[in-house]
Amino acid sequence: MIISKSSKKVLWIIPGWHRWLFVSDNGESVVIGYDGMNLVDQDLSLDQPIMFFYDRGRLVHTIRLADLYRSKSQLQRTASHLYWGDILGFNRANQLIIELVGGRKIAVNAKTGLAESLHP
């Protein structure tokens, strides 16, 4: 729930409880990460959603494992799961930074959920 500092009115709400949540500096964008955080079950498909992008309380984009990887073999096996990467948080340009297996980083527009730049 985001409340206006001046009027004390609720501006927007994202229902539910979320383990992995990132709020942009301007308070307009929120990204909800997969409940398992950076680990997924070994038997999950690449169609598994792992990030949900909201702009002012409205879902605008969902990122699936298939949007980041071509094959499950690209994920790193742990003792019991597959490691897909980390959500590092927002940068000063209001982009969500995602670090993939192998260290590659992606900057994603917080308002649209679309990748804007790739970093080696």
Biopython code that builds the backbone (N, CA, C, O; Angstrom):
import numpy as np
from Bio.PDB.StructureBuilder import StructureBuilder

atoms = [
    (1, "MET", "N", (0.843, -1.160, 0.000)),
    (1, "MET", "CA", (0.000, 0.000, 0.000)),
    (1, "MET", "C", (0.897, 1.235, 0.000)),
    (1, "MET", "O", (1.823, 1.337, 0.805)),
    (2, "ILE", "N", (0.619, 2.166, -0.901)),
    (2, "ILE", "CA", (1.355, 3.424, -0.965)),
    (2, "ILE", "C", (0.401, 4.543, -0.556)),
    (2, "ILE", "O", (-0.688, 4.685, -1.112)),
    (3, "ILE", "N", (0.833, 5.333, 0.426)),
    (3, "ILE", "CA", (0.005, 6.411, 0.978)),
    (3, "ILE", "C", (0.672, 7.746, 0.672)),
    (3, "ILE", "O", (1.884, 7.895, 0.823)),
    (4, "SER", "N", (-0.133, 8.716, 0.240)),
    (4, "SER", "CA", (0.370, 10.059, -0.025)),
    (4, "SER", "C", (0.858, 10.685, 1.266)),
    (4, "SER", "O", (0.150, 10.688, 2.273)),
    (5, "LYS", "N", (2.081, 11.219, 1.230)),
    (5, "LYS", "CA", (2.659, 11.844, 2.411)),
    (5, "LYS", "C", (1.879, 13.100, 2.816)),
    (5, "LYS", "O", (1.706, 13.370, 4.005)),
    (6, "SER", "N", (1.415, 13.860, 1.831)),
    (6, "SER", "CA", (0.723, 15.116, 2.125)),
    (6, "SER", "C", (-0.745, 14.931, 2.487)),
    (6, "SER", "O", (-1.212, 15.513, 3.467)),
    (7, "SER", "N", (-1.486, 14.130, 1.715)),
    (7, "SER", "CA", (-2.926, 13.993, 1.960)),
    (7, "SER", "C", (-3.285, 12.798, 2.840)),
    (7, "SER", "O", (-4.417, 12.690, 3.310)),
    (8, "LYS", "N", (-2.320, 11.900, 3.063)),
    (8, "LYS", "CA", (-2.534, 10.678, 3.855)),
    (8, "LYS", "C", (-3.550, 9.725, 3.218)),
    (8, "LYS", "O", (-4.079, 8.846, 3.899)),
    (9, "LYS", "N", (-3.827, 9.888, 1.918)),
    (9, "LYS", "CA", (-4.746, 9.015, 1.200)),
    (9, "LYS", "C", (-3.980, 7.864, 0.566)),
    (9, "LYS", "O", (-2.816, 8.004, 0.190)),
    (10, "VAL", "N", (-4.649, 6.731, 0.456)),
    (10, "VAL", "CA", (-4.068, 5.567, -0.211)),
    (10, "VAL", "C", (-4.020, 5.861, -1.706)),
    (10, "VAL", "O", (-5.045, 6.163, -2.317)),
    (11, "LEU", "N", (-2.826, 5.772, -2.293)),
    (11, "LEU", "CA", (-2.670, 6.026, -3.718)),
    (11, "LEU", "C", (-2.906, 4.765, -4.542)),
    (11, "LEU", "O", (-3.554, 4.816, -5.588)),
    (12, "TRP", "N", (-2.384, 3.639, -4.076)),
    (12, "TRP", "CA", (-2.618, 2.367, -4.727)),
    (12, "TRP", "C", (-2.219, 1.228, -3.801)),
    (12, "TRP", "O", (-1.484, 1.408, -2.830)),
    (13, "ILE", "N", (-2.737, 0.038, -4.142)),
    (13, "ILE", "CA", (-2.522, -1.151, -3.304)),
    (13, "ILE", "C", (-2.154, -2.331, -4.203)),
    (13, "ILE", "O", (-2.718, -2.506, -5.283)),
    (14, "ILE", "N", (-1.213, -3.121, -3.742)),
    (14, "ILE", "CA", (-0.947, -4.424, -4.345)),
    (14, "ILE", "C", (-1.316, -5.442, -3.272)),
    (14, "ILE", "O", (-0.659, -5.510, -2.233)),
    (15, "PRO", "N", (-2.359, -6.234, -3.511)),
    (15, "PRO", "CA", (-2.825, -7.159, -2.475)),
    (15, "PRO", "C", (-1.841, -8.295, -2.212)),
    (15, "PRO", "O", (-1.022, -8.646, -3.061)),
    (16, "GLY", "N", (-1.945, -8.852, -1.019)),
    (16, "GLY", "CA", (-1.160, -10.023, -0.668)),
    (16, "GLY", "C", (0.094, -9.702, 0.111)),
    (16, "GLY", "O", (0.452, -8.544, 0.326)),
    (17, "TRP", "N", (0.743, -10.768, 0.522)),
    (17, "TRP", "CA", (2.018, -10.684, 1.220)),
    (17, "TRP", "C", (3.071, -11.210, 0.269)),
    (17, "TRP", "O", (2.857, -12.214, -0.410)),
    (18, "HIS", "N", (4.230, -10.523, 0.215)),
    (18, "HIS", "CA", (5.259, -10.909, -0.738)),
    (18, "HIS", "C", (6.617, -10.966, -0.052)),
    (18, "HIS", "O", (6.999, -10.048, 0.674)),
    (19, "ARG", "N", (7.332, -12.047, -0.289)),
    (19, "ARG", "CA", (8.629, -12.279, 0.325)),
    (19, "ARG", "C", (9.725, -11.401, -0.282)),
    (19, "ARG", "O", (10.625, -10.954, 0.429)),
    (20, "TRP", "N", (9.654, -11.155, -1.591)),
    (20, "TRP", "CA", (10.719, -10.459, -2.315)),
    (20, "TRP", "C", (10.092, -9.304, -3.073)),
    (20, "TRP", "O", (9.534, -9.503, -4.152)),
    (21, "LEU", "N", (10.175, -8.103, -2.525)),
    (21, "LEU", "CA", (9.492, -6.930, -3.069)),
    (21, "LEU", "C", (10.472, -5.772, -3.193)),
    (21, "LEU", "O", (11.254, -5.507, -2.280)),
    (22, "PHE", "N", (10.424, -5.088, -4.327)),
    (22, "PHE", "CA", (11.314, -3.958, -4.589)),
    (22, "PHE", "C", (10.469, -2.758, -4.979)),
    (22, "PHE", "O", (9.653, -2.848, -5.897)),
    (23, "VAL", "N", (10.656, -1.625, -4.288)),
    (23, "VAL", "CA", (9.915, -0.407, -4.553)),
    (23, "VAL", "C", (10.886, 0.621, -5.128)),
    (23, "VAL", "O", (11.971, 0.836, -4.587)),
    (24, "SER", "N", (10.485, 1.253, -6.230)),
    (24, "SER", "CA", (11.338, 2.263, -6.861)),
    (24, "SER", "C", (11.440, 3.490, -5.961)),
    (24, "SER", "O", (10.608, 3.693, -5.076)),
    (25, "ASP", "N", (12.463, 4.301, -6.195)),
    (25, "ASP", "CA", (12.682, 5.500, -5.386)),
    (25, "ASP", "C", (11.519, 6.475, -5.459)),
    (25, "ASP", "O", (11.236, 7.169, -4.483)),
    (26, "ASN", "N", (10.834, 6.541, -6.608)),
    (26, "ASN", "CA", (9.712, 7.471, -6.732)),
    (26, "ASN", "C", (8.404, 6.899, -6.181)),
    (26, "ASN", "O", (7.396, 7.604, -6.145)),
    (27, "GLY", "N", (8.405, 5.636, -5.753)),
    (27, "GLY", "CA", (7.232, 5.025, -5.153)),
    (27, "GLY", "C", (6.139, 4.653, -6.130)),
    (27, "GLY", "O", (5.061, 4.232, -5.709)),
    (28, "GLU", "N", (6.382, 4.794, -7.424)),
    (28, "GLU", "CA", (5.354, 4.486, -8.419)),
    (28, "GLU", "C", (5.455, 3.062, -8.952)),
    (28, "GLU", "O", (4.460, 2.496, -9.405)),
    (29, "SER", "N", (6.630, 2.491, -8.902)),
    (29, "SER", "CA", (6.841, 1.163, -9.464)),
    (29, "SER", "C", (7.233, 0.177, -8.374)),
    (29, "SER", "O", (7.982, 0.497, -7.451)),
    (30, "VAL", "N", (6.702, -1.025, -8.512)),
    (30, "VAL", "CA", (7.006, -2.109, -7.580)),
    (30, "VAL", "C", (7.264, -3.365, -8.404)),
    (30, "VAL", "O", (6.558, -3.645, -9.372)),
    (31, "VAL", "N", (8.278, -4.109, -8.007)),
    (31, "VAL", "CA", (8.543, -5.403, -8.625)),
    (31, "VAL", "C", (8.445, -6.458, -7.534)),
    (31, "VAL", "O", (9.076, -6.355, -6.481)),
    (32, "ILE", "N", (7.647, -7.460, -7.811)),
    (32, "ILE", "CA", (7.513, -8.586, -6.895)),
    (32, "ILE", "C", (8.284, -9.747, -7.494)),
    (32, "ILE", "O", (8.034, -10.156, -8.628)),
    (33, "GLY", "N", (9.225, -10.273, -6.721)),
    (33, "GLY", "CA", (10.019, -11.410, -7.164)),
    (33, "GLY", "C", (9.383, -12.724, -6.754)),
    (33, "GLY", "O", (8.523, -12.769, -5.874)),
    (34, "TYR", "N", (9.812, -13.770, -7.391)),
    (34, "TYR", "CA", (9.364, -15.140, -7.136)),
    (34, "TYR", "C", (9.510, -15.468, -5.648)),
    (34, "TYR", "O", (10.511, -15.106, -5.029)),
    (35, "ASP", "N", (8.521, -16.148, -5.078)),
    (35, "ASP", "CA", (8.541, -16.478, -3.644)),
    (35, "ASP", "C", (9.772, -17.283, -3.245)),
    (35, "ASP", "O", (10.238, -17.172, -2.111)),
    (36, "GLY", "N", (10.298, -18.080, -4.144)),
    (36, "GLY", "CA", (11.507, -18.852, -3.863)),
    (36, "GLY", "C", (12.764, -18.025, -4.030)),
    (36, "GLY", "O", (13.880, -18.536, -3.935)),
    (37, "MET", "N", (12.569, -16.751, -4.279)),
    (37, "MET", "CA", (13.637, -15.780, -4.495)),
    (37, "MET", "C", (14.508, -16.201, -5.679)),
    (37, "MET", "O", (14.001, -16.324, -6.793)),
    (38, "ASN", "N", (15.781, -16.421, -5.468)),
    (38, "ASN", "CA", (16.679, -16.703, -6.589)),
    (38, "ASN", "C", (16.819, -18.199, -6.895)),
    (38, "ASN", "O", (17.663, -18.592, -7.700)),
    (39, "LEU", "N", (15.998, -19.026, -6.259)),
    (39, "LEU", "CA", (16.027, -20.474, -6.483)),
    (39, "LEU", "C", (14.667, -20.956, -6.970)),
    (39, "LEU", "O", (13.632, -20.543, -6.448)),
    (40, "VAL", "N", (14.674, -21.829, -7.966)),
    (40, "VAL", "CA", (13.439, -22.447, -8.452)),
    (40, "VAL", "C", (13.578, -23.959, -8.342)),
    (40, "VAL", "O", (14.689, -24.490, -8.322)),
    (41, "ASP", "N", (12.443, -24.647, -8.271)),
    (41, "ASP", "CA", (12.458, -26.106, -8.229)),
    (41, "ASP", "C", (13.062, -26.651, -9.512)),
    (41, "ASP", "O", (12.894, -26.068, -10.583)),
    (42, "GLN", "N", (13.760, -27.761, -9.403)),
    (42, "GLN", "CA", (14.430, -28.352, -10.558)),
    (42, "GLN", "C", (13.461, -28.803, -11.641)),
    (42, "GLN", "O", (13.834, -28.884, -12.811)),
    (43, "ASP", "N", (12.215, -29.097, -11.261)),
    (43, "ASP", "CA", (11.255, -29.590, -12.255)),
    (43, "ASP", "C", (10.369, -28.489, -12.851)),
    (43, "ASP", "O", (9.474, -28.795, -13.639)),
    (44, "LEU", "N", (10.592, -27.227, -12.500)),
    (44, "LEU", "CA", (9.798, -26.145, -13.071)),
    (44, "LEU", "C", (10.177, -25.910, -14.530)),
    (44, "LEU", "O", (11.319, -26.129, -14.933)),
    (45, "SER", "N", (9.201, -25.462, -15.307)),
    (45, "SER", "CA", (9.475, -25.166, -16.714)),
    (45, "SER", "C", (9.989, -23.736, -16.860)),
    (45, "SER", "O", (9.904, -22.939, -15.926)),
    (46, "LEU", "N", (10.513, -23.426, -18.021)),
    (46, "LEU", "CA", (10.996, -22.072, -18.292)),
    (46, "LEU", "C", (9.840, -21.068, -18.387)),
    (46, "LEU", "O", (10.073, -19.859, -18.417)),
    (47, "ASP", "N", (8.607, -21.557, -18.434)),
    (47, "ASP", "CA", (7.450, -20.660, -18.446)),
    (47, "ASP", "C", (7.139, -20.091, -17.062)),
    (47, "ASP", "O", (6.217, -19.288, -16.918)),
    (48, "GLN", "N", (7.894, -20.498, -16.053)),
    (48, "GLN", "CA", (7.677, -20.032, -14.677)),
    (48, "GLN", "C", (7.886, -18.518, -14.575)),
    (48, "GLN", "O", (8.971, -18.027, -14.887)),
    (49, "PRO", "N", (6.860, -17.768, -14.141)),
    (49, "PRO", "CA", (7.056, -16.335, -13.891)),
    (49, "PRO", "C", (7.942, -16.140, -12.667)),
    (49, "PRO", "O", (7.774, -16.816, -11.652)),
    (50, "ILE", "N", (8.899, -15.199, -12.775)),
    (50, "ILE", "CA", (9.770, -14.947, -11.629)),
    (50, "ILE", "C", (9.787, -13.486, -11.189)),
    (50, "ILE", "O", (10.320, -13.168, -10.125)),
    (51, "MET", "N", (9.205, -12.587, -12.001)),
    (51, "MET", "CA", (9.105, -11.172, -11.617)),
    (51, "MET", "C", (7.818, -10.579, -12.161)),
    (51, "MET", "O", (7.417, -10.847, -13.294)),
    (52, "PHE", "N", (7.177, -9.764, -11.325)),
    (52, "PHE", "CA", (5.935, -9.101, -11.697)),
    (52, "PHE", "C", (6.136, -7.600, -11.528)),
    (52, "PHE", "O", (6.450, -7.137, -10.431)),
    (53, "PHE", "N", (5.959, -6.840, -12.600)),
    (53, "PHE", "CA", (6.179, -5.401, -12.593)),
    (53, "PHE", "C", (4.849, -4.671, -12.480)),
    (53, "PHE", "O", (3.937, -4.892, -13.277)),
    (54, "TYR", "N", (4.749, -3.803, -11.486)),
    (54, "TYR", "CA", (3.548, -3.006, -11.264)),
    (54, "TYR", "C", (3.886, -1.534, -11.388)),
    (54, "TYR", "O", (4.923, -1.077, -10.908)),
    (55, "ASP", "N", (2.994, -0.793, -12.042)),
    (55, "ASP", "CA", (3.105, 0.663, -12.105)),
    (55, "ASP", "C", (1.842, 1.236, -11.483)),
    (55, "ASP", "O", (0.740, 1.049, -12.000)),
    (56, "ARG", "N", (2.015, 1.936, -10.367)),
    (56, "ARG", "CA", (0.884, 2.528, -9.624)),
    (56, "ARG", "C", (-0.215, 1.510, -9.342)),
    (56, "ARG", "O", (-1.404, 1.800, -9.479)),
    (57, "GLY", "N", (0.206, 0.313, -8.946)),
    (57, "GLY", "CA", (-0.733, -0.725, -8.533)),
    (57, "GLY", "C", (-1.292, -1.577, -9.658)),
    (57, "GLY", "O", (-2.097, -2.472, -9.399)),
    (58, "ARG", "N", (-0.894, -1.329, -10.896)),
    (58, "ARG", "CA", (-1.410, -2.078, -12.041)),
    (58, "ARG", "C", (-0.297, -2.955, -12.613)),
    (58, "ARG", "O", (0.796, -2.470, -12.902)),
    (59, "LEU", "N", (-0.580, -4.240, -12.773)),
    (59, "LEU", "CA", (0.394, -5.162, -13.351)),
    (59, "LEU", "C", (0.646, -4.765, -14.800)),
    (59, "LEU", "O", (-0.289, -4.700, -15.599)),
    (60, "VAL", "N", (1.916, -4.497, -15.146)),
    (60, "VAL", "CA", (2.252, -4.061, -16.510)),
    (60, "VAL", "C", (3.095, -5.079, -17.267)),
    (60, "VAL", "O", (3.112, -5.063, -18.498)),
    (61, "HIS", "N", (3.795, -5.963, -16.561)),
    (61, "HIS", "CA", (4.645, -6.934, -17.260)),
    (61, "HIS", "C", (5.045, -8.058, -16.305)),
    (61, "HIS", "O", (5.176, -7.856, -15.098)),
    (62, "THR", "N", (5.232, -9.230, -16.871)),
    (62, "THR", "CA", (5.720, -10.388, -16.127)),
    (62, "THR", "C", (6.937, -10.942, -16.860)),
    (62, "THR", "O", (6.910, -11.121, -18.078)),
    (63, "ILE", "N", (7.995, -11.209, -16.117)),
    (63, "ILE", "CA", (9.188, -11.840, -16.701)),
    (63, "ILE", "C", (9.211, -13.298, -16.270)),
    (63, "ILE", "O", (9.081, -13.621, -15.089)),
    (64, "ARG", "N", (9.382, -14.178, -17.269)),
    (64, "ARG", "CA", (9.479, -15.615, -17.024)),
    (64, "ARG", "C", (10.930, -16.047, -17.163)),
    (64, "ARG", "O", (11.743, -15.308, -17.717)),
    (65, "LEU", "N", (11.260, -17.212, -16.677)),
    (65, "LEU", "CA", (12.610, -17.749, -16.872)),
    (65, "LEU", "C", (12.968, -17.787, -18.356)),
    (65, "LEU", "O", (14.114, -17.532, -18.727)),
    (66, "ALA", "N", (11.990, -18.106, -19.205)),
    (66, "ALA", "CA", (12.233, -18.188, -20.647)),
    (66, "ALA", "C", (12.604, -16.835, -21.249)),
    (66, "ALA", "O", (13.190, -16.789, -22.330)),
    (67, "ASP", "N", (12.280, -15.752, -20.584)),
    (67, "ASP", "CA", (12.670, -14.432, -21.070)),
    (67, "ASP", "C", (14.148, -14.161, -20.799)),
    (67, "ASP", "O", (14.737, -13.254, -21.387)),
    (68, "LEU", "N", (14.739, -14.945, -19.914)),
    (68, "LEU", "CA", (16.134, -14.739, -19.518)),
    (68, "LEU", "C", (17.069, -15.855, -19.987)),
    (68, "LEU", "O", (18.267, -15.632, -20.163)),
    (69, "TYR", "N", (16.521, -17.052, -20.187)),
    (69, "TYR", "CA", (17.338, -18.218, -20.536)),
    (69, "TYR", "C", (16.667, -19.028, -21.643)),
    (69, "TYR", "O", (15.441, -19.089, -21.734)),
    (70, "ARG", "N", (17.500, -19.649, -22.484)),
    (70, "ARG", "CA", (16.989, -20.506, -23.557)),
    (70, "ARG", "C", (16.750, -21.932, -23.084)),
    (70, "ARG", "O", (15.902, -22.645, -23.620)),
    (71, "SER", "N", (17.524, -22.343, -22.052)),
    (71, "SER", "CA", (17.476, -23.730, -21.592)),
    (71, "SER", "C", (17.699, -23.780, -20.079)),
    (71, "SER", "O", (18.419, -22.956, -19.515)),
    (72, "LYS", "N", (17.072, -24.755, -19.440)),
    (72, "LYS", "CA", (17.298, -24.931, -18.000)),
    (72, "LYS", "C", (18.746, -25.300, -17.699)),
    (72, "LYS", "O", (19.213, -25.107, -16.577)),
    (73, "SER", "N", (19.457, -25.827, -18.686)),
    (73, "SER", "CA", (20.857, -26.182, -18.476)),
    (73, "SER", "C", (21.724, -24.944, -18.223)),
    (73, "SER", "O", (22.843, -25.070, -17.724)),
    (74, "GLN", "N", (21.227, -23.760, -18.557)),
    (74, "GLN", "CA", (21.955, -22.517, -18.302)),
    (74, "GLN", "C", (21.866, -22.087, -16.837)),
    (74, "GLN", "O", (22.646, -21.251, -16.381)),
    (75, "LEU", "N", (20.914, -22.663, -16.108)),
    (75, "LEU", "CA", (20.760, -22.348, -14.687)),
    (75, "LEU", "C", (21.775, -23.141, -13.883)),
    (75, "LEU", "O", (22.234, -24.195, -14.322)),
    (76, "GLN", "N", (22.121, -22.645, -12.727)),
    (76, "GLN", "CA", (23.129, -23.302, -11.887)),
    (76, "GLN", "C", (22.445, -24.247, -10.904)),
    (76, "GLN", "O", (21.573, -23.840, -10.137)),
    (77, "ARG", "N", (22.844, -25.491, -10.938)),
    (77, "ARG", "CA", (22.261, -26.496, -10.036)),
    (77, "ARG", "C", (22.832, -26.320, -8.634)),
    (77, "ARG", "O", (24.039, -26.155, -8.458)),
    (78, "THR", "N", (21.942, -26.357, -7.631)),
    (78, "THR", "CA", (22.362, -26.378, -6.233)),
    (78, "THR", "C", (22.049, -27.775, -5.701)),
    (78, "THR", "O", (21.691, -28.666, -6.472)),
    (79, "ALA", "N", (22.181, -27.966, -4.404)),
    (79, "ALA", "CA", (21.896, -29.284, -3.828)),
    (79, "ALA", "C", (20.448, -29.706, -4.067)),
    (79, "ALA", "O", (20.176, -30.893, -4.251)),
    (80, "SER", "N", (19.515, -28.750, -4.065)),
    (80, "SER", "CA", (18.114, -29.113, -4.176)),
    (80, "SER", "C", (17.315, -28.289, -5.187)),
    (80, "SER", "O", (16.164, -28.624, -5.464)),
    (81, "HIS", "N", (17.887, -27.230, -5.740)),
    (81, "HIS", "CA", (17.163, -26.317, -6.622)),
    (81, "HIS", "C", (18.030, -25.897, -7.810)),
    (81, "HIS", "O", (19.142, -26.387, -8.007)),
    (82, "LEU", "N", (17.472, -24.964, -8.595)),
    (82, "LEU", "CA", (18.225, -24.314, -9.656)),
    (82, "LEU", "C", (18.319, -22.830, -9.322)),
    (82, "LEU", "O", (17.314, -22.187, -9.019)),
    (83, "TYR", "N", (19.524, -22.299, -9.380)),
    (83, "TYR", "CA", (19.758, -20.881, -9.139)),
    (83, "TYR", "C", (19.631, -20.156, -10.477)),
    (83, "TYR", "O", (20.319, -20.497, -11.439)),
    (84, "TRP", "N", (18.741, -19.147, -10.537)),
    (84, "TRP", "CA", (18.540, -18.432, -11.795)),
    (84, "TRP", "C", (19.220, -17.057, -11.822)),
    (84, "TRP", "O", (19.437, -16.512, -12.904)),
    (85, "GLY", "N", (19.559, -16.489, -10.673)),
    (85, "GLY", "CA", (20.172, -15.164, -10.624)),
    (85, "GLY", "C", (19.663, -14.388, -9.427)),
    (85, "GLY", "O", (19.076, -14.956, -8.506)),
    (86, "ASP", "N", (19.898, -13.063, -9.447)),
    (86, "ASP", "CA", (19.482, -12.206, -8.326)),
    (86, "ASP", "C", (18.878, -10.907, -8.822)),
    (86, "ASP", "O", (19.285, -10.367, -9.850)),
    (87, "ILE", "N", (17.906, -10.417, -8.079)),
    (87, "ILE", "CA", (17.403, -9.066, -8.291)),
    (87, "ILE", "C", (18.213, -8.183, -7.346)),
    (87, "ILE", "O", (18.148, -8.336, -6.126)),
    (88, "LEU", "N", (18.970, -7.263, -7.922)),
    (88, "LEU", "CA", (19.871, -6.439, -7.114)),
    (88, "LEU", "C", (19.197, -5.184, -6.577)),
    (88, "LEU", "O", (19.648, -4.626, -5.577)),
    (89, "GLY", "N", (18.137, -4.735, -7.214)),
    (89, "GLY", "CA", (17.426, -3.541, -6.771)),
    (89, "GLY", "C", (17.421, -2.473, -7.854)),
    (89, "GLY", "O", (17.858, -2.708, -8.981)),
    (90, "PHE", "N", (16.922, -1.302, -7.496)),
    (90, "PHE", "CA", (16.801, -0.195, -8.444)),
    (90, "PHE", "C", (18.061, 0.653, -8.476)),
    (90, "PHE", "O", (18.710, 0.867, -7.451)),
    (91, "ASN", "N", (18.400, 1.136, -9.672)),
    (91, "ASN", "CA", (19.503, 2.080, -9.798)),
    (91, "ASN", "C", (18.941, 3.508, -9.815)),
    (91, "ASN", "O", (17.735, 3.701, -9.660)),
    (92, "ARG", "N", (19.803, 4.494, -10.000)),
    (92, "ARG", "CA", (19.367, 5.902, -9.972)),
    (92, "ARG", "C", (18.503, 6.287, -11.167)),
    (92, "ARG", "O", (17.794, 7.293, -11.122)),
    (93, "ALA", "N", (18.557, 5.500, -12.227)),
    (93, "ALA", "CA", (17.745, 5.766, -13.414)),
    (93, "ALA", "C", (16.384, 5.074, -13.338)),
    (93, "ALA", "O", (15.667, 5.009, -14.336)),
    (94, "ASN", "N", (16.025, 4.558, -12.163)),
    (94, "ASN", "CA", (14.754, 3.874, -11.927)),
    (94, "ASN", "C", (14.640, 2.594, -12.758)),
    (94, "ASN", "O", (13.556, 2.239, -13.221)),
    (95, "GLN", "N", (15.770, 1.909, -12.940)),
    (95, "GLN", "CA", (15.808, 0.624, -13.618)),
    (95, "GLN", "C", (16.077, -0.455, -12.577)),
    (95, "GLN", "O", (16.876, -0.267, -11.660)),
    (96, "LEU", "N", (15.400, -1.581, -12.732)),
    (96, "LEU", "CA", (15.674, -2.724, -11.869)),
    (96, "LEU", "C", (16.859, -3.472, -12.460)),
    (96, "LEU", "O", (16.868, -3.790, -13.649)),
    (97, "ILE", "N", (17.860, -3.753, -11.629)),
    (97, "ILE", "CA", (19.049, -4.460, -12.092)),
    (97, "ILE", "C", (18.933, -5.927, -11.692)),
    (97, "ILE", "O", (18.720, -6.263, -10.527)),
    (98, "ILE", "N", (19.078, -6.781, -12.690)),
    (98, "ILE", "CA", (18.994, -8.230, -12.507)),
    (98, "ILE", "C", (20.344, -8.820, -12.890)),
    (98, "ILE", "O", (20.874, -8.523, -13.961)),
    (99, "GLU", "N", (20.901, -9.657, -12.018)),
    (99, "GLU", "CA", (22.152, -10.345, -12.332)),
    (99, "GLU", "C", (21.857, -11.807, -12.607)),
    (99, "GLU", "O", (21.302, -12.509, -11.762)),
    (100, "LEU", "N", (22.232, -12.258, -13.789)),
    (100, "LEU", "CA", (21.977, -13.631, -14.212)),
    (100, "LEU", "C", (23.151, -14.540, -13.857)),
    (100, "LEU", "O", (24.221, -14.071, -13.471)),
    (101, "VAL", "N", (22.935, -15.836, -13.994)),
    (101, "VAL", "CA", (24.001, -16.808, -13.806)),
    (101, "VAL", "C", (25.145, -16.426, -14.742)),
    (101, "VAL", "O", (24.918, -16.140, -15.918)),
    (102, "GLY", "N", (26.355, -16.422, -14.232)),
    (102, "GLY", "CA", (27.506, -16.046, -15.035)),
    (102, "GLY", "C", (27.891, -14.586, -14.905)),
    (102, "GLY", "O", (28.915, -14.164, -15.441)),
    (103, "GLY", "N", (27.070, -13.801, -14.189)),
    (103, "GLY", "CA", (27.421, -12.413, -13.915)),
    (103, "GLY", "C", (26.870, -11.367, -14.860)),
    (103, "GLY", "O", (27.044, -10.175, -14.604)),
    (104, "ARG", "N", (26.215, -11.755, -15.938)),
    (104, "ARG", "CA", (25.633, -10.770, -16.860)),
    (104, "ARG", "C", (24.514, -10.021, -16.142)),
    (104, "ARG", "O", (23.727, -10.622, -15.410)),
    (105, "LYS", "N", (24.445, -8.708, -16.355)),
    (105, "LYS", "CA", (23.422, -7.882, -15.707)),
    (105, "LYS", "C", (22.503, -7.268, -16.749)),
    (105, "LYS", "O", (22.933, -6.898, -17.842)),
    (106, "ILE", "N", (21.229, -7.167, -16.391)),
    (106, "ILE", "CA", (20.215, -6.570, -17.243)),
    (106, "ILE", "C", (19.569, -5.426, -16.474)),
    (106, "ILE", "O", (19.222, -5.575, -15.302)),
    (107, "ALA", "N", (19.408, -4.280, -17.138)),
    (107, "ALA", "CA", (18.692, -3.148, -16.566)),
    (107, "ALA", "C", (17.295, -3.123, -17.183)),
    (107, "ALA", "O", (17.157, -3.071, -18.405)),
    (108, "VAL", "N", (16.255, -3.161, -16.341)),
    (108, "VAL", "CA", (14.874, -3.247, -16.803)),
    (108, "VAL", "C", (14.121, -1.989, -16.395)),
    (108, "VAL", "O", (14.201, -1.557, -15.246)),
    (109, "ASN", "N", (13.390, -1.402, -17.338)),
    (109, "ASN", "CA", (12.582, -0.221, -17.056)),
    (109, "ASN", "C", (11.518, -0.579, -16.024)),
    (109, "ASN", "O", (10.749, -1.519, -16.227)),
    (110, "ALA", "N", (11.469, 0.155, -14.931)),
    (110, "ALA", "CA", (10.551, -0.157, -13.839)),
    (110, "ALA", "C", (9.090, 0.044, -14.230)),
    (110, "ALA", "O", (8.222, -0.675, -13.736)),
    (111, "LYS", "N", (8.801, 1.004, -15.106)),
    (111, "LYS", "CA", (7.418, 1.300, -15.488)),
    (111, "LYS", "C", (6.855, 0.317, -16.506)),
    (111, "LYS", "O", (5.643, 0.107, -16.562)),
    (112, "THR", "N", (7.734, -0.289, -17.316)),
    (112, "THR", "CA", (7.256, -1.172, -18.381)),
    (112, "THR", "C", (7.633, -2.633, -18.197)),
    (112, "THR", "O", (6.964, -3.521, -18.726)),
    (113, "GLY", "N", (8.705, -2.886, -17.445)),
    (113, "GLY", "CA", (9.194, -4.249, -17.266)),
    (113, "GLY", "C", (10.003, -4.751, -18.449)),
    (113, "GLY", "O", (10.292, -5.945, -18.540)),
    (114, "LEU", "N", (10.371, -3.859, -19.352)),
    (114, "LEU", "CA", (11.136, -4.240, -20.546)),
    (114, "LEU", "C", (12.617, -3.914, -20.369)),
    (114, "LEU", "O", (12.977, -2.883, -19.801)),
    (115, "ALA", "N", (13.471, -4.816, -20.869)),
    (115, "ALA", "CA", (14.916, -4.617, -20.769)),
    (115, "ALA", "C", (15.336, -3.400, -21.582)),
    (115, "ALA", "O", (14.881, -3.205, -22.709)),
    (116, "GLU", "N", (16.212, -2.580, -20.995)),
    (116, "GLU", "CA", (16.706, -1.390, -21.668)),
    (116, "GLU", "C", (18.171, -1.505, -22.039)),
    (116, "GLU", "O", (18.619, -0.890, -23.006)),
    (117, "SER", "N", (18.919, -2.288, -21.278)),
    (117, "SER", "CA", (20.336, -2.437, -21.589)),
    (117, "SER", "C", (20.860, -3.728, -21.017)),
    (117, "SER", "O", (20.361, -4.249, -20.019)),
    (118, "LEU", "N", (21.883, -4.229, -21.681)),
    (118, "LEU", "CA", (22.544, -5.441, -21.239)),
    (118, "LEU", "C", (23.982, -5.098, -20.884)),
    (118, "LEU", "O", (24.618, -4.284, -21.554)),
    (119, "HIS", "N", (24.484, -5.713, -19.844)),
    (119, "HIS", "CA", (25.857, -5.470, -19.411)),
    (119, "HIS", "C", (26.573, -6.811, -19.337)),
    (119, "HIS", "O", (26.027, -7.781, -18.812)),
    (120, "PRO", "N", (27.791, -6.868, -19.860)),
    (120, "PRO", "CA", (28.545, -8.143, -19.801)),
    (120, "PRO", "C", (28.882, -8.514, -18.373)),
    (120, "PRO", "O", (29.509, -9.547, -18.135)),
]
sb = StructureBuilder()
sb.init_structure("model")
sb.init_model(0)
sb.init_chain("A")
sb.init_seg("    ")
for serial, (resi, resn, name, xyz) in enumerate(atoms, 1):
    if name == "N":
        sb.init_residue(resn, " ", resi, " ")
    sb.init_atom(name, np.array(xyz, "f"), 0.0, 1.0, " ", f" {name:<3s}", serial, name[0])
structure = sb.get_structure()
